[in-house]
Amino acid sequence: MTNTEIRSLLEKQRAFYRSGVTIPVKFRIEQLKKLYAAVQKYRDEINDALQSDLGKSHYEGFMCESGLVLTEISYMIRHTGKFAKRKTVSTPLPQFHSHSFRQPVPYGNVLIMSPWNYPFLLTMDPLADAIAAGNTAIVKPSAYSPATSRMVEKIIGECFAPEYVAVVTGGRAENTALLDQKFDFVFFTGSQAVGREVLRHTAEHLTPAVLELGGKSPCIVEKSANIPLAAKRIVFGKYLNCGQTCVAPDYILCESSVKDAFVKAVREEIRKQYGENPLENGDYGKIINAKHFERLGGLIDPDKVVVGGECDPSACRIAPTVMDNVTFDDAVMGEEIFGPIMPILTYDNSDGLVEELKTRDKPLALYLFSNNKKHIRRVTEELSYGGGCINDVVIHLATSEMGFGGVGESGMGAYHGRAGFDAFSHYKSIVDKKTWIDLPMRYQPYRSRLYEALLHIFLR
């Protein structure tokens, strides 16, 4: 779309929102049901598109994308009525007699910008939340996942009129044109570098935004952990979607005394889960494009590879790779990996490790494999990170009952379930003051000692 076409589309959405059509809860639920039915209808085509873009098997496509979208939509269908109700709160005595409440209202016209790594999930999940909250939406999927973007466009076009929900495809030019417009709210998922640009644009219009970014998410493996189970779960989470997962364990911090046992267990789990030759495994995905394939190749130090390292440039595939004896000075530790490379670093003192992590950027996720309750408590209470798991990885994002989001460098704001409804809503604070009584103490002249005494009783 051109700048003029985008501006015209947004104007139509503004007019549609001003008409009040999106406000009734009944309307919102009807639209969510349409979306749910369409995702079910096109489930196989969605999974075909994911396979085309990222090499995902149909099993993984449903487990990690379309199935989770159905879960989020159905959650919103069940709960939107409750979430949209005003919430009565206590009224302080000086405001006697009044009724105080918080009223959730839509932001209005929102922009949702989604990434390529989970192109269906990370488009449709926030869209379901935006619809439940009563907004109109313009959706901008990634140009790097064209087959899935076409499916998103097909589903949204079939379900909704463009003045309500519309899709804008394209690349950087369209991104810039969209961000130059004044939306009421912007929801962005992607890299930290692009997130900074989004925030610069939204600042120009004082537009609120949620940024779902990333970072280097550490995974701590203590000597008290169940090492075989830790290896099994870490291999699953690290190499899921070929490592192109924002909450994948980016690197391992393994206690020195169990490092050899852990590496051995990881090697065995890679063989069990992906076979003797993972590049021949039809259920193992691929890197999104040649640019990212080349970037990942530059992060692999052949001298430190202990598992994997094989590559197929023609198919943009890299086998599950493990690098041992890595330090923070290695190239692989200089950026978020976002690929199937597992660097293993070691430590000897848990307390020293916590202090070290406090000095580093706040990650989107942190994982701890341990049976040491004291250390579990210290990691969960003292370290700042978006979210995570104890004795597992990745699964914390697969629930509508908990908000998902980053902190600091890894993002701002959260969504999923109630948190998603809240993210796309503004809560008005309203006092309904009754007219049959009017306390005189707030009015001038301020001369009454009785009123002053009452004021000191009320305001303490």
N, C-alpha and C positions, 0 to 999 in steps of 0.2 A: 504493500500500500504506500501511496505517497503521503507526504505530510498533510496535504489538504484532505485526503480521504480519511486519514486517521482523526483529524480534527472534526470532520463532519460526523464520523461514527460516534465519537465521544459526545458531541452535542446531542445526537439522537438518544444516547443513553442517559444523558442528564435530563432530557425532557421526559423520558420514560420513568426515571426515578421520581421526578417531581410530581408525576401523576399519582403517586401513592400506590401503584399496583403491587409493588414488591413488599409492602408492609404487612398485610395480613398473613398470619401464620399458615392458614389454609393454603394460600398461594405458594408459599415457600415449600411446604411439604409436597404439594403436587409436582413442583419442579424437581425436587429430589427424587421422587418416585419415577419420573420420566428418565432422569439420568441413570438411576439404578437399572431400569429395564433395558436401556440402551447398552450399558456396559455388559449386562448379561447376554444380550442379543449378539453383540460383536466380540464376545470373549475370545473366540478362536482367531479372529482377524487381528485383535489387539496383540495376542501372543505371537502371531506371525510377524507383525510389525516389529515387536521387540526382538525377535530372532533375527530379523533382517538388519536392524540397527546395531545390536549388541551381541548377537550370537546366543541369546538366552534361550534355553529350552522352554517348551510350553509349561513344563512343571514349575520351573523357576519363575517364569513370567507370571503365572497365576499366584504362586506363593508369595512373591515379593512385590507384585505390582497390582494386577487387576483384582486379585482376591482381597488385598488390603483396601483397595478403593471401594469395593462393595461393602466391606466391613464399616468403613468410615461413613459412607452414605446411609447405610441402614441404621447406624448409631444416631445420625442426625435426624433421620425420619422419626425415630422413637423419642428423641429428647428435645427437639426444637421447640415444641409447645411449652415445655417447662422452662427452657433457657430464656425464651422471649418474654416471660412474665416479669412484671415489676416486682422488686424485692423490698418489702417493708423493713425499715431499720428503726432502731430506737431513736426517740426524739428527746433532746435534753430538756430538763425542767424549765429553763428560761423561755423555751418556745411553746410552752403550754398555751392553748391546746392545739396541736398540729398532728398531721400525719406525714411522716418522712419516708421517702422511698427512692430506690435507684431504678431507673427505667433504661433498659438496653435499647438502643436504636442503631440502625445501620449507619456506617460511614457514608454510604452513597454510591459513588462510582469508583470502582477499584480496578487496579491493574495487577495481574498475576504473571510474573515472569518465572519460567521454570527451566531446569537444566536438562542435560542430555543423558545423565547416567541412570536415572530412574524416570524416564520421560513421561510415562503415563501416571504413575503414582504421584509424582511431585507436581503434576499439573492438576489432576482431578481431586486430590485430597483437599488442597486449599480452596478449590472451586466449590466443593461441597460445603465447606465451612462458610464461604462467602455467601452462597445462596441461602443457607440456613439462617444467616444473620440478616438477610433481607436486602442485599446489595445487588447492583448490576455489576458486570465484570467484563473486562477485556483481557483475554488470555494470550500470552506470547510464549509459545513453546520454542525449544531450541532448534536452530537450523542444523545442528550436528546429528539429530535423530529424525531425519525427514519422514521415514515410513510411519513412525509413531505420531509425529506431528500431523500427518494426513489423517490418521485415525481420530485424533483429538478433534480436528476440524470437522470430520464427518459426523462424529457423535454430537458435538455441540450444535452443528448446523441443523441436525435432524431434531434435536430436542428443543432448541430455543430460537426465538427471533433475535436478530443481531442487535436490535436496540436494547435487548436484555442481557444476553451473553454472546460475545463474539470472539473470534480467533483472528489474530494478526500473525501471519507467518513472515519469514524473512530473516535477515541477519542484523548486522550492526546498524545499518541505516534505519531500519524499522525500530530497533531498540532505542536509538537516539531520538527518533521522532516521537515515540511514545513517552519517553522520559521528559521531553520538552513540554508535554501537556500538563495541565494541572488536574491531577486526580485527587480524590478525597482520601485515598489510602493506597499504598503500594506494598505488595508482597513479593519478595525476591528470594529465590534459591539459586545459589551458584558460588563462584569463587570469591575469595576475599578481595581480589583486585577489582573485579567488576562490582562487587558490593560497595566498595568505596565510591565508585562512579555513580551508582544508584543513589547513594546517600547525598552526594554533592547535588544531584539534580533535585531530589526531594526537598533538600534544604532551601533551594531557591523559592519553592512554593510553600514552605513550612508544612509539608505533607507528612503525616505520620507513616512509618514504614516498619515492617518486620523483615529482618534480614536473616536468612538461614544460610550460613556460610560453612566453614570447615576448619581444617587445621590438622596438626599432627597429634592424633589421639593415641596416648600411650596405653599399653597393656602390661600390667605388672604380674609377674608369676613368682610367688613366694615358695620357699622350701616346704611350707605347710600345705601347699595345694595338692590336689589330686592330679598328678602330672599327666597321666594318660588321658584323663577326661579333659583337662585344660587344653592339651594339644588337639584333641578332637574338635572341641568347640572353637578354638582359635583358628584352626585351618578352615573350618566352615565359614566363619565370619570374615577372615582375611581375604579369601579367594572367591567369595561370592561375587558374582558380576565381574569377575576378573579383577577384583580389588578396587573397582570403580564405585565405591560406596563411601559416602561422606562420613559415616560412623564406623567404618572398618578400623580394626586395630592397626594403626599406622606403623608402630614399631613395638618391639617387645623389650621390657626391662625384666630380666630374669636373674633371680638370686644365683650367685656364682656356683654354690654347692650343688644346684640341680640343673645347671645349664646343659651339661652333656646329656643327661637323661631326657631333658625337654627336647633338645635337637633330635635325638634318636626317635622320640615319640612323634614329633612333627613329621619327620621323614616317613615314618610308617603310616601316619594318617593321610598324608598326601597320596601315597601309593594306594591306600584303601579307598579313598574318596574319588580319586581322579585316574587311577590306573597306572600301569608301568610307564605309559607314554601319554601324558595329559593332552598333548597337542593332537592326539587322535581321538580324544574323548568328545563325542558329539554334543554332550551336555555342558561342556566347558566353553565359556564365552570368548569374546575377542575385545581387543582395545578399540575404542570408538573410531579412531582414524590414524592415518600415518603420522601426523604431527605429534600426537600423544605417544604413539609407539616409539618414535625416535627419542622423545624426551625421556621415556622410561628406560630405554636402552642406555642412555647416558648416565643413569643412576646406578646401574649394575656394575660392581667391581668384580671382575672374574676371579681375582685372587681371594675373595672373601665368600664366594658362592659355595655352599655346601650341599644344597639341594636345587635341582632345576637349572634355570638359566637358559634353556633352549628357547629359540625364537623362530617364528615363521613370518618373515616380513610380508610375504605375498598375501597372507590372511590376517595380518596385524594381531598375531597371537604370541603370547609369552607364557611359558609354562610356569606353574607355581614355583616361586624362587625363594630360597632362604639364604641370607647372608649372615655369617657369624663373625665374631670379633669386631663388630662395628663400634665406632665412637661417634660422638656428636660432631666431630670434624669431617666426617665422611660426606660426600655429595648427597647421598641418599637421605641424610638427616637435615639437609638444608632447605627442604620444601616438603609440602604435603605430597606423598607418593602417588596416591590415587591409581594404583595398579598392583599387580600380583607379586610384589617384592616385600619380603618380610625380613627387616633388619633385626638382629638380636644383639642387644647391649646387656651388660651385666652390672650388678651392684652387690655390695656386701653388707650394707647397713640400711635397714628399712627407714629409720628415723632420718638418716642423711639423705635418702632418696626423696622423702617427702619434702624436705627443705629445698632440695634441688628443683623439684617440680614447681614449687611455689615461685621460683624466679623465671619460669618459662611462660610463654603465651598460654592463655586459657583455651584448652581444646574443646571441641564439640562433644567428645566422649572420652571417658576414662574407664578402663576395665581392670579389675583386681581379682586374681585367683589366689585365694588364701582361706585358711581356716583359723587364722589368728584374729580373734574378735577385737582385741585392742587395736591392732593395725587397721582392720576394716573400719572401725569407728573413726580413727584418725584420718584416714584417706577420705572418707565420705564427709566428714565435718570440716576439715581444714583446707582441703584443696578445692579450687574453683574450676568447674567445668560444666558443660551443658547438661549432661546426664550420663548414664552408664549402667554397668551391671557388676554384680559380685558373682564370680564363678560362672560367668557366661559373657557373650559379646553380642552386640547388635540388637538383641530382641527387645530392648526397652522402648524402641520406637514403634513397635507393632501393637500398640494398645491405644484405644481411644479414651482411656480413663486417666492418662497422664499427658501433660503437655510435653511437646518435643521442641527443643530450640537450643541455641547457643548462648554464650556469655562472653563479654569482652571481644577479643579478636575473632571468635567463632560465631558471632551473631548477636542478634537482639530480638526479643520477643519469642513467642512459642505458639504452637498450634497443635491440632489433633483434639477431637472431642470437644469438651467444654472449653478448653483453652483456645481451640480454633474459633468457636463461636465468639468468645470474648475478644480475640484478636481482630475480628472484622466488625466489632461493635464499639460504639461509644456509650458509656454509662452516664446518663444524666442524673444528677443529684437534685431531687425536688422536694420542697416542703410545701404541703397543702395546709395553709394556716386558716383556722376556723375564725368566723366573724362574730361569734356571740360573746367573745371576751377579748379584751385588749389590755395587756399589762402596761401600765403607764410609766414604768421606771426607765425605759430607754429614751424617753423624750425629754428635751430641755423645757424648762430650766432645771439644771442638776443641783437641787438645793436640799432635797429631802434626806435626812440622816437615815430614816427607815429604808428608803430605797437603796442607799449606799450600803447599808448593812446587808440587805437581801442580795445585792450584787456580789458581795464578797462571799456569801454563802453559795450562790449559784456557780460562780466562776472559781472553782478551786480543784 
